[in-house]
Amino acid sequence: MKVTFTLSNLTDDFYAQFLPGDPAERFAYLTKQATGDLRHNIKCKIATGQFRDAVELNSIRKGPMTVTCEGPLPRRGYKLFVFDVSKARP
């Protein structure tokens, strides 16, 4: 499942905090910040944006998961992080 985060108006210090980390840690951090204090600067789009996609992501997050990250992808005025989240294969 593809999860896209759009980050705007953030300092380089913010990016320095979580860029060296593991993709799963980055995903958890951005998810927490997108619903917390930085919700005006970090936007999250889950797959196609439908409710069923959010439900599917929630079920994936409850168990072991595999996360890959593509980003930061620079755009004009913002940065894009694209995560591919799936259930871990046994």
C-alpha positions as CSV (number, residue, x, y, z in Angstrom):
1,M,0.0,0.0,0.0
2,K,1.3,3.4,-1.0
3,V,1.3,6.2,1.7
4,T,2.4,9.7,0.7
5,F,3.5,12.4,3.0
6,T,3.8,16.0,1.9
7,L,6.0,18.2,4.1
8,S,6.1,22.0,3.7
9,N,7.6,24.9,5.6
10,L,9.9,22.8,7.8
11,T,13.5,23.6,8.7
12,D,16.6,21.5,7.8
13,D,16.9,20.6,11.5
14,F,13.6,18.8,11.3
15,Y,14.8,16.7,8.4
16,A,18.1,16.0,10.1
17,Q,16.3,14.3,13.0
18,F,14.7,11.5,11.1
19,L,16.5,11.1,7.7
20,P,19.3,8.8,9.0
21,G,16.7,6.4,10.5
22,D,15.1,3.2,9.4
23,P,12.2,3.6,6.9
24,A,9.8,2.1,9.5
25,E,10.9,4.6,12.1
26,R,10.5,7.4,9.6
27,F,7.0,6.2,8.8
28,A,6.0,6.0,12.4
29,Y,7.5,9.5,13.1
30,L,5.7,11.2,10.2
31,T,2.4,9.5,11.0
32,K,2.6,10.7,14.6
33,Q,3.6,14.3,13.5
34,A,0.9,14.4,10.8
35,T,-1.8,14.0,13.5
36,G,0.0,16.0,16.2
37,D,1.6,19.3,16.4
38,L,2.7,19.6,12.8
39,R,-0.6,18.6,11.2
40,H,-0.6,21.9,9.3
41,N,2.8,21.2,7.8
42,I,2.6,17.5,7.2
43,K,-0.2,16.0,5.1
44,C,-0.8,12.3,4.6
45,K,-2.5,10.5,1.8
46,I,-3.2,6.8,2.1
47,A,-3.4,5.0,-1.2
48,T,-6.4,6.5,-3.1
49,G,-7.7,8.5,0.0
50,Q,-10.7,6.3,0.5
51,F,-11.8,5.2,4.0
52,R,-11.3,1.5,3.2
53,D,-7.6,2.2,2.5
54,A,-7.2,3.7,6.0
55,V,-8.8,0.7,7.5
56,E,-6.5,-1.6,5.5
57,L,-3.4,0.4,6.6
58,N,-4.5,0.2,10.2
59,S,-4.8,-3.6,10.0
60,I,-1.3,-3.8,8.4
61,R,0.1,-1.6,11.2
62,K,-1.2,-4.0,13.9
63,G,1.1,-6.8,12.9
64,P,4.6,-7.1,11.5
65,M,5.1,-5.0,8.5
66,T,7.6,-4.2,5.8
67,V,8.3,-0.5,5.0
68,T,10.3,0.9,2.1
69,C,10.8,4.6,1.6
70,E,11.3,6.7,-1.5
71,G,12.3,10.3,-0.6
72,P,12.8,13.0,0.2
73,L,11.7,13.9,-3.3
74,P,12.1,17.7,-3.7
75,R,9.3,19.6,-5.3
76,R,8.7,23.3,-5.7
77,G,7.9,24.5,-2.1
78,Y,7.6,21.1,-0.4
79,K,9.2,17.7,-0.1
80,L,7.5,14.4,-0.8
81,F,8.0,11.1,1.0
82,V,6.5,8.0,-0.5
83,F,6.3,4.8,1.6
84,D,5.3,1.3,0.5
85,V,3.8,-0.5,3.5
86,S,2.9,-4.2,3.4
87,K,2.5,-7.1,5.7
88,A,5.7,-8.9,6.5
89,R,6.0,-12.3,4.8
90,P,6.8,-15.2,7.1
